[in-house]
């Protein structure tokens, strides 16, 4: 049972979850979201029955099934375009959230009307603090667990992120240039550059089982694509915000480091890390020239 105040707050937010082969996350996700009135799940062409599991475990959710996996940002944009509530909460499927934590974030949104983006402190399965915020990361090295109260930052991870829709909509949502990785960093930098506030609320904690949202019969393949998309997105991010010359320099550096990493992982016989390193090398090699 929720208090009336909690119910009122929950009615003001749409929880948006993007899934991809995330069926294993649905039981825990459904426990946290079962009583919420506005839930949207965008399934990125999963092949493990995720969409059917959403229909069964979250029958109140609006389900958007993408015809193909076009990336995390594009899928989130498809959901954000349908939001009619004042707030949207981006939620990774590998996060364990409670209605009380969601209500607390929305309450903070009212307490801090100047904030465009608000995030909790993410913790791992053992309660350890994760580094999910920093000053813009190209300018400042992240420090773990520094916030002791509400803190304005330049970057916050979108694994759990409350969005004030009327503030973000004029700036635009995620840039489809980024298939996976760096889309939240790009979003935050655009908000930061336009003097929008990005607020961390360390008293609100949400468990994030990092890299737990995708599971399949071939985990090495998942690692390959992580490396592939991370490399491409990093170069694209640098090129977009620091110029083509900087992006080309980053490409050359990453090509050298990725090649060395493939060799090292081959000698160390680490299949998972080798798959990721090989994906990183292929991602750099196959990236089209920067615009």
C-alpha angles and dihedrals in degrees: 000000000000127000114248090251091055092049091051091051093047090053088061097059136067113208109216120198125182113203134192118173086335101136091124090062095056100086094057092038092052092051090058097042104033096105099040117112099211118047126149123187119192111196114204097214095289118194098203101071095266093144092054090047090053091052090051101042101032104032093162092058124104105236120206113188112200115218090226138003102270096164142276098282095048091049092050090049090054089056096041091054089062097049116116099168122094092248136036124199117208108210128182112221090236092063122098108214135170129214088242092058091048091049090049090055092050090047088053088051088061093043091052104040092171094061117104096183128025127185137181127227107274118219132188126240091278094049095258116148118255123209099245099149141037144144109289099308097228088060104037135031111239118248122205122245097347097141115094096169139004106325133188112224140173098231135029130176114250095218085104113009131154113212126201097218100204090053098046101038094073090051094050130243126257121341107241088214087086113068094182132349127024092039090108092044090053091047093050093047091053090050091046093049090053091051094252115152122246108194131196118203106195094181088067110071130189127183114238117189093203116223090005099114098084124056131164144150092272110049092173088062090055090051090050092055092045089057093042097052095038091057094047094045093049092055092044091050093051091045093050097048104027102031138262094283091056090047091052090050090051089050092055093047092047092048091056095044093045092051091050090047092053090053093047094048091048091054093045092049096227106152097188094048091041090055091051093046092048090049090051091052093047091046092056092043094050098041109117117235113284116258 
